[in-house]
Amino acid sequence: MSIPSNYNQGNPGAPGSVKSLLVVADPEINLILLDHLLNQEWTVEYVASNEEAFSLVQNRPFDLIITSEATSPKEDIELLRKIRAIRAHTRMIILTRQSTTQDVIQALRERAFSYFSQPYSFATLSEMIHMALERPCWDDGIEVVSAIPNWIRLLVRCDVGTADRMMQFFNEMADLPEEEKSQVAYALREMVMNAITHGGQFDPSQYVEIQYVRGRKAVACRVRDPGRGFAIDELLHAAVSNPLDDPVRHIHVREAVGLPPGGYGILLSRNLVDELIYNEAGNEVVLVKYLGDEMTAPFNPEQMHS
């Protein structure tokens, strides 16, 4: 098939400028992705290899680069490393067919904007592309403090878009069965959003600390926010504080103070994981999910140093 080719020679990211994409397209190009990109108000250029992509980036900048699923994560991360050396804030979304936790960690270290391995949701990929091109979101909002596959520690900027990026990386690097992963991911996102909203006050100069620890029989996630904390029983706007004889009290509280419907995050999270433990101040929480024997992955000491 013929692949259309056009590009924006303006200044990527400048107000009013047309956003420009560079897509590395393998012979089995994702037709859904191609059709989606062609229906946007962006200029898109296609190349056949990472080498061609780097050659173009040397001559002019692009707002976003999307890699081919046919290349390995290591090849794409090396491309990102080379591009970052000459264009420090270029955003890249890595697509790949196979991946490991270590690959995702390395992509985070090299500041990839996002990362998708097959199978992935096209709707989520589309949202991430739009975020990279249209929302005021940083490409440097996730800092790797330390990371090995079984213990990862991150700092995440207090921004909703950055939290969404972090959760996509979490879904890629968490070595868990799908059902348990989705349950932990939901609870973790609720805790992170609470931390960003109440502890960080959406202040982009503040960071939330997140740790993921994968043991033989359990997984634990720790979230610490920069705020002063709170007491659970004081969250009258949240369903978790409802007395047994008044299970909808928080709805009336929210209506009285002008809050939108909601307030179920902590309560739902408690039902999805086995332990949800807050520290005394209320600015740090640990969630624990136990894994059944049939789901427990064997412990591999060598993986800890891969």
Secondary structure as UniProt FT lines:
FT   TURN            12..13
FT   TURN            15..16
FT   STRAND          20..24
FT   TURN            27..28
FT   HELIX           31..38
FT   STRAND          43..47
FT   HELIX           50..59
FT   STRAND          64..66
FT   TURN            69..70
FT   HELIX           73..86
FT   TURN            88..89
FT   STRAND          91..96
FT   HELIX           101..109
FT   TURN            110..111
FT   STRAND          114..117
FT   HELIX           122..134
FT   STRAND          142..148
FT   TURN            149..150
FT   STRAND          151..157
FT   HELIX           160..173
FT   HELIX           178..194
FT   HELIX           195..199
FT   TURN            201..202
FT   TURN            204..205
FT   STRAND          207..214
FT   STRAND          218..224
FT   HELIX           232..234
FT   TURN            236..237
FT   HELIX           239..241
FT   TURN            244..245
FT   TURN            247..248
FT   HELIX           249..257
FT   HELIX           265..272
FT   STRAND          275..278
FT   STRAND          284..290
FT   HELIX           293..295
FT   HELIX           301..305
//
